[in-house]
Amino acid sequence: MNGFVDRLVAAVGEDRRDAGIAFSGVYQPVGGQGGKIMPPTFPIPDHEVRAAQREGRLPRPYLFERRLVDGEQQDTVVVDQVPSQANRVEEALLTARDGGRVDLPLFEMVMKDEGVRLTSLNFPHRYADAYLRDSEVAGVRFDRSEIGKALRSATAGDVRPLYRREPYSLLFGAWDSHRKGRWPKFARIYTSSMFGVEYVQGDRRAGRYDPTNLTGAIDDKGKAESDWRFLPEGTKAKGGKLSEIGHGHIAPNPAHGGVSVREVRRTGWISLAGLERLRFGDASAEAATLARATLAALALAGDRLTFGRPSLWLRSGCDLTRMNETVFFERDGGEREPVEVSAAEAIAAFVTLRDRAAAAGVAMEGDVVPIAPTRQLADAIRFAITSSVRDGE
């Protein structure tokens, strides 16, 4: 393990010959080559809707693009984008922390009665998120608390406050776009994405079968969960049909039907040039190098926790089997140096480097800082949780 730790330190050093740490993987859908997957769906522009209607087909809710694959232009379909993959890595890191595999710094908001738990690895805008802004630390508004002011002091020339308490903002990117003033933008250092090769768009008909084929109406749709009254078919009623509250057949209707693909590819990257741009104030060169290596190890650990597995579940209808994968240092000139590293080994390297960086003068915490929502935020969260229930009443 010491050999791999030293390799990471060399990779981010002043005389580095490495461009980055790369990930290249090939997956197949359940059922093998040509199996169907469900890509993410996106809003359809009006002009595409009109074009589909003129041609008598369904609009395409998926994202297709032309790419160079193995040196040749091919039609591909987006399977998972960079922000989504970052969220998956954050989820894996949180699971590892909750499971006692690694200590990581966290801000944590818990509302037990509402069943809400939000952490640094859930906040959409990371250190700059509105959940943090609209919270309190020991009764003090976050931005006015000592720990909040420390985070707000992070600059492009000194990222130590983020490294100490919010390293995820440095790995996955963050920008404070909600507060007044000009705030630094931190670009992603870790990226990953997935796309399907040689796709064929599918089709399906979505419906529902009711074993007794109930028909009729109800007297009040608002009573769907309790005391609605059955009315025979043909009766005029303000409540609508039984099918509107979950009973009766629904005839199959056209629906987006996924795509069949030859294979799914993943490409990932830890940017050593991006790490090099991070500055650590007046810390020594040794401490800064060790801190950069620590961040590289943390990104690597998150990737291995997420993707270093024989299969991958992205969403309903998108279950993938890993066929092959290579992790490598990409060197000057494009030379590849493959490396075998498990999640456990990456975590061990991270812990070692974090401790060495701390001893050199740049520390990362490993504890949880409890935060509480302000009254306004708590009210908004409760309303969001209960609104779906009210909508059904």
C-alpha positions in Angstrom: 0.0 0.0 0.0 2.9 2.4 0.7 3.9 1.9 -2.9 0.6 3.1 -4.1 0.5 6.0 -1.7 3.9 7.1 -3.0 2.6 6.7 -6.5 -0.2 9.1 -5.8 2.1 11.6 -4.3 4.3 11.5 -7.3 1.3 11.9 -9.6 0.4 15.2 -8.1 4.0 16.4 -7.4 5.7 19.4 -9.0 7.6 17.2 -11.4 4.6 15.0 -12.3 4.6 13.1 -15.6 1.0 12.0 -15.3 -2.0 13.8 -16.9 -4.7 12.1 -14.8 -6.2 8.9 -13.4 -8.6 7.4 -16.0 -11.4 4.8 -15.9 -12.6 2.9 -18.9 -15.3 0.3 -18.6 -17.7 -1.7 -20.8 -21.0 -2.9 -19.6 -23.8 -5.0 -21.1 -27.5 -4.8 -20.3 -29.2 -7.7 -18.4 -29.7 -10.4 -21.1 -26.5 -9.6 -22.9 -25.6 -7.8 -26.1 -28.7 -6.1 -27.6 -30.6 -6.0 -24.4 -32.9 -3.2 -23.6 -32.2 -0.4 -21.1 -34.1 2.7 -20.0 -32.0 5.8 -20.4 -32.7 9.0 -18.5 -35.6 11.1 -19.9 -35.4 14.8 -20.6 -38.0 17.5 -21.4 -38.9 17.5 -25.1 -38.6 20.8 -27.0 -41.9 22.0 -28.6 -40.5 21.8 -32.1 -39.6 18.1 -31.6 -43.1 17.4 -30.3 -44.6 19.0 -33.4 -42.3 17.2 -35.7 -43.1 13.8 -34.1 -46.8 14.6 -34.4 -46.5 15.4 -38.1 -44.6 12.1 -38.6 -47.1 10.1 -36.5 -44.6 8.9 -34.0 -43.8 9.5 -30.3 -41.4 12.2 -29.4 -38.0 11.0 -28.2 -37.4 11.8 -24.5 -33.8 10.5 -24.6 -30.6 12.3 -25.4 -28.8 11.1 -28.5 -25.5 12.3 -29.8 -22.9 11.5 -32.4 -19.5 10.5 -30.9 -16.2 9.2 -31.9 -16.0 5.6 -30.7 -12.8 3.7 -31.3 -11.9 6.3 -33.9 -15.2 6.1 -35.8 -18.3 8.2 -35.7 -21.2 6.4 -34.1 -24.7 7.2 -32.9 -24.9 6.9 -29.1 -27.5 7.4 -26.4 -26.7 9.1 -23.1 -27.1 6.6 -20.2 -25.8 8.7 -17.3 -24.4 12.2 -17.2 -21.6 13.7 -15.2 -23.8 15.3 -12.4 -25.7 12.0 -12.0 -22.5 10.0 -11.7 -21.1 12.4 -9.2 -24.3 12.0 -7.1 -23.8 8.2 -7.2 -20.3 8.6 -5.9 -21.4 10.9 -3.1 -24.1 8.3 -2.2 -21.4 5.6 -2.1 -19.1 7.7 0.1 -22.0 8.4 2.5 -22.9 4.7 2.7 -19.2 3.9 3.4 -19.1 6.5 6.2 -22.4 5.3 7.7 -21.1 1.8 7.6 -17.9 2.7 9.5 -15.5 2.1 6.6 -14.1 5.6 6.6 -14.3 8.8 8.6 -15.3 11.8 6.5 -16.4 15.3 7.5 -20.1 15.9 7.4 -22.7 18.6 8.0 -25.9 16.8 9.0 -29.5 18.0 9.2 -31.9 15.6 10.8 -35.7 16.0 11.3 -36.7 12.8 13.0 -40.4 13.3 13.0 -40.4 14.0 9.3 -38.0 11.3 8.4 -35.5 13.7 6.9 -31.8 13.4 6.8 -29.6 15.7 4.7 -25.8 15.8 4.7 -22.9 17.3 2.9 -23.1 14.4 0.5 -26.7 15.2 -0.4 -26.7 19.0 -0.7 -27.2 19.9 -4.4 -24.8 22.9 -4.3 -22.5 21.4 -1.7 -20.8 24.0 0.5 -22.7 26.8 -1.2 -26.1 25.1 -0.8 -29.2 26.9 0.4 -29.9 24.1 2.9 -26.7 25.2 4.7 -27.4 28.9 4.3 -30.9 28.4 5.8 -29.7 26.4 8.8 -28.3 27.0 12.2 -25.2 25.7 14.1 -25.9 25.7 17.9 -28.6 28.3 17.5 -26.5 30.6 15.2 -27.4 31.2 11.5 -24.9 29.1 9.5 -23.3 32.0 7.6 -22.7 33.9 10.9 -21.4 30.8 12.8 -17.6 30.3 13.2 -17.7 27.2 11.0 -19.9 28.9 8.4 -17.6 32.0 8.2 -14.6 29.7 7.8 -16.2 28.0 4.8 -17.2 31.4 3.3 -13.5 32.5 3.5 -12.4 29.9 1.0 -10.8 31.4 -2.1 -9.1 30.2 -5.2 -5.8 31.0 -3.5 -6.6 29.1 -0.3 -9.0 26.2 -0.3 -8.0 24.9 3.1 -11.4 25.7 4.7 -13.2 23.5 2.1 -10.5 20.8 2.3 -11.0 20.7 6.1 -14.8 20.5 6.1 -16.2 20.2 2.6 -13.7 18.4 0.3 -16.6 17.2 -1.9 -16.9 20.7 -3.2 -13.4 20.5 -4.5 -13.9 17.0 -6.1 -17.3 17.5 -7.7 -17.4 21.2 -8.2 -19.3 24.0 -6.5 -20.3 27.6 -7.1 -22.2 30.0 -4.8 -24.8 31.4 -7.2 -27.4 32.3 -4.6 -25.6 34.8 -2.3 -24.9 38.3 -3.4 -21.3 39.1 -4.4 -18.7 37.4 -6.5 -17.7 34.0 -5.2 -15.1 31.6 -6.5 -16.1 28.8 -8.8 -14.5 25.4 -8.1 -14.5 23.2 -11.2 -14.9 19.4 -11.0 -11.8 17.4 -10.5 -13.6 14.1 -10.8 -15.8 13.3 -13.8 -17.6 10.2 -15.1 -20.3 9.5 -17.6 -21.9 6.6 -19.5 -23.3 6.2 -23.0 -24.8 3.4 -25.1 -23.3 2.3 -28.4 -25.2 1.3 -31.5 -28.7 1.9 -30.1 -32.1 0.9 -31.5 -35.0 2.9 -30.1 -37.7 0.6 -28.6 -41.4 0.9 -28.2 -44.0 -0.3 -25.7 -47.6 0.0 -24.6 -48.2 0.9 -21.0 -51.5 -0.1 -19.3 -52.9 -1.8 -16.2 -54.9 -5.0 -15.7 -57.5 -5.2 -13.0 -58.4 -8.8 -12.0 -62.1 -7.9 -11.5 -62.2 -5.1 -14.1 -64.1 -2.7 -11.8 -66.1 -0.1 -13.6 -68.2 2.9 -12.3 -67.5 6.2 -10.6 -67.0 7.7 -7.2 -68.8 10.5 -5.5 -65.8 12.5 -4.4 -62.2 12.0 -5.7 -61.0 13.8 -2.5 -62.1 10.7 -0.5 -60.0 8.3 -2.5 -58.1 7.0 0.5 -61.0 6.6 2.9 -64.8 7.0 2.5 -65.5 7.3 -1.2 -68.9 6.0 -2.4 -69.3 3.8 -5.4 -71.7 5.0 -8.2 -72.7 2.7 -11.1 -71.3 3.3 -14.5 -73.1 6.1 -16.3 -73.9 8.0 -13.1 -73.0 11.7 -13.2 -70.4 12.3 -10.4 -67.9 15.0 -9.5 -65.4 12.4 -8.3 -64.6 10.8 -11.7 -63.9 7.3 -12.7 -62.7 4.4 -10.5 -59.6 4.2 -12.7 -58.6 7.6 -11.4 -58.1 6.2 -7.9 -56.4 3.0 -8.9 -59.2 0.6 -9.8 -60.3 -0.9 -13.2 -58.5 -1.6 -16.5 -56.4 1.0 -18.2 -56.0 0.3 -21.9 -52.4 0.2 -23.2 -51.2 3.5 -24.4 -48.0 4.4 -26.2 -45.0 5.1 -23.9 -41.3 5.6 -24.4 -39.9 2.1 -24.7 -36.2 2.4 -23.9 -33.4 1.4 -26.3 -31.5 -1.7 -27.2 -27.7 -1.3 -27.2 -24.7 -3.3 -28.2 -22.9 -2.2 -25.1 -22.6 0.7 -22.5 -19.3 2.4 -22.0 -18.1 4.4 -19.0 -15.3 6.9 -19.1 -14.0 8.6 -16.0 -11.2 11.0 -15.1 -9.4 12.5 -12.1 -7.8 15.6 -13.3 -4.3 16.1 -12.0 -4.1 19.4 -13.7 -7.3 20.4 -11.9 -5.7 19.3 -8.6 -2.6 21.3 -9.4 -4.6 24.5 -9.7 -5.8 24.2 -6.1 -3.9 26.5 -3.7 -3.4 26.0 0.0 -2.5 29.5 1.2 0.7 29.7 3.1 1.0 25.9 3.7 4.3 24.3 2.8 4.8 22.8 -0.7 5.0 19.3 1.0 1.7 19.8 2.8 0.0 21.1 -0.4 1.2 18.1 -2.4 0.0 15.7 0.3 -3.4 17.4 0.4 -3.8 17.1 -3.4 -2.8 13.4 -3.2 -5.4 13.0 -0.4 -8.1 14.5 -2.6 -7.0 12.2 -5.5 -7.3 9.2 -3.2 -10.7 10.3 -2.0 -12.0 10.6 -5.5 -10.5 7.2 -6.4 -12.1 5.6 -3.3 -15.5 7.1 -4.2 -15.2 5.7 -7.8 -14.2 2.3 -6.6 -17.0 2.2 -4.1 -19.4 3.0 -6.8 -18.1 1.3 -9.9 -15.7 -1.3 -8.7 -18.5 -3.9 -8.6 -19.6 -6.7 -11.0 -22.9 -5.0 -11.8 -24.4 -1.6 -11.6 -28.0 -0.4 -11.1 -28.7 3.0 -12.5 -32.5 3.2 -12.5 -35.5 1.0 -13.1 -34.9 -0.9 -16.3 -31.2 -0.1 -16.4 -29.4 -2.9 -14.7 -25.9 -3.5 -16.2 -23.2 -6.2 -16.0 -19.6 -5.1 -16.1 -17.7 -6.9 -18.9 -14.3 -5.3 -18.4 -12.7 -2.3 -16.9 -9.3 -0.6 -16.7 -8.0 1.9 -14.2 -4.8 3.6 -15.3 -2.5 6.6 -14.9 -2.5 8.4 -18.2 1.0 9.7 -18.7 2.6 12.4 -20.9 2.2 11.3 -24.5 -0.9 9.2 -23.8 1.0 6.3 -22.3 -1.1 4.1 -20.0 0.0 2.6 -16.8 -2.7 0.2 -15.5 -3.2 0.0 -11.8 -5.2 -2.6 -9.7 -6.8 -0.9 -6.8 -9.9 -2.0 -4.8 -12.2 0.2 -2.8 -10.6 -1.0 0.5 -7.1 -0.2 -0.9 -8.2 3.3 -2.1 -9.7 4.0 1.3 -6.6 2.9 3.1 -4.5 5.2 0.8 -6.8 8.1 1.6 -6.5 7.6 5.3 -2.7 7.4 5.2 -2.4 10.5 3.0 -4.9 12.5 5.0 -2.9 11.8 8.2 0.3 12.7 6.5 -1.2 15.9 5.2 -2.5 16.8 8.6 1.0 16.2 10.2 2.4 18.5 7.5 0.0 21.3 8.4 -3.2 20.8 6.2 -5.9 19.0 8.1 -9.2 17.3 7.1 -11.7 16.6 9.8 -13.6 13.4 10.2 -16.5 14.3 12.5 -20.2 15.3 12.0 -21.4 18.8 12.6 -25.1 18.8 13.4 -27.1 21.6 11.9 -30.8 22.5 12.4 -33.2 24.1 9.8 -34.4 27.6 10.4 -38.1 27.9 11.2 -38.8 29.0 7.6 -36.9 26.0 6.1 -38.5 23.5 8.5 -41.9 24.8 7.5 -41.0 24.5 3.9 -39.7 20.9 4.4 -42.8 19.9 6.3 -45.1 21.4 3.6 -43.1 19.5 0.8 -43.5 16.2 2.7 -47.2 16.6 3.4 -48.3 18.3 0.2 -48.5 15.0 -1.7 -50.8 13.7 1.0 -53.0 16.8 0.8 -53.1 16.6 -3.0 -54.6 13.1 -2.7 -57.3 14.1 -0.2 
